[in-house]
């Protein structure tokens, strides 16, 4: 008997946990603000609905119908065709994306854990005069010390492998059952804190939501599509693996819609949590790690109960990362376990060790201990670019094309569950044509 989710709700919770992650908290608010606020949000919603969702449904459908790991799913479902071997190869290639992403995700997740420690030990209490310099140094020193980075990365990987090794019910479900409600509570808490202690909430809402179509470019559209893949956790086989553990009676379309809506909601709320604090202290909304690890602490250091608020915020960030990372280990561990006849626990540990080693290489690249300059980027940025702008869109489009064109109509309709034939046509059009077109735009603009 295969391990299975105990209900549709638990699947939705786990998949939402996988979707809601670092991407929602530090990436989305910034790119939305930069690319024209509400105008970008509209494009982003379009990208989620027309590209992200169809691919998400495709992945879950393949997993559910194939009822095994990625390689076997693609292989089984294409059994009757001449392209059978090709699809099996696609399955194996699909292991690269989660591997690369996890090796970096764990390092950044380690930063979040480090900052929980900082908040708890009063290190986020900066001298009043030069808070910006203090936090710049604090983060700079962390990133430049391989020992410290490696230690937190190791802790993060240990937690991740512990969850995955516990299996679907004993690990993942037990984790998300209490961490996801906890996450939503903390998020509402931080949003309320910003709304109550600052008078910049309205300005933050405007920055994030009022549409400025002038700031919208072709680049914004590409950013929106690329981020749709990352934030919904599609293109790496993660949702395929989660979908393969679905029990019989599940409404795939409703479940996937809930996941996408919750993920988007969290992204918007994260913006409404972060920007009031940033604006209230006259700070600049900067990109990525800079925003949460160097800018935001300046605000916390100057706010009432800022240390406690900082602790809550970084706990929130750590939880977001910890409910996402298992979804990256799962597809590889699952494949190794089922194809190699290994117990899941051992497969998870073996894969985690390899990912851990790759993460250590990232740690050294980050700290500048060896300057690997590839195509003008360091290893960390290069892997990030490779994963989000190339591997995920390619993986996603492969799953979408497979689900749309290789799975017979009746089987697909049965797998989608209760959505009916009308929805199947709509979904197949999106997965079979619209999503591939979107990916083509991303890849082509990436090349030129
Ligand atoms: N979606 C997560 C985030 O927003 C990251 C993530 C987890 C992911 N699992 C994934 C991205 C699988 C791509 C594929 O932070």
Boltz pocket constraint, residues with backbone or C-beta under 6 A from the ligand:
constraints:
  - pocket:
      binder: B
      contacts: [[A, 18], [A, 19], [A, 20], [A, 21], [A, 22], [A, 23], [A, 24], [A, 101], [A, 229], [A, 230], [A, 231], [A, 232], [A, 233], [A, 234], [A, 235], [A, 236], [A, 238], [A, 324], [A, 325], [A, 327], [A, 328], [A, 392]]
      max_distance: 6.0
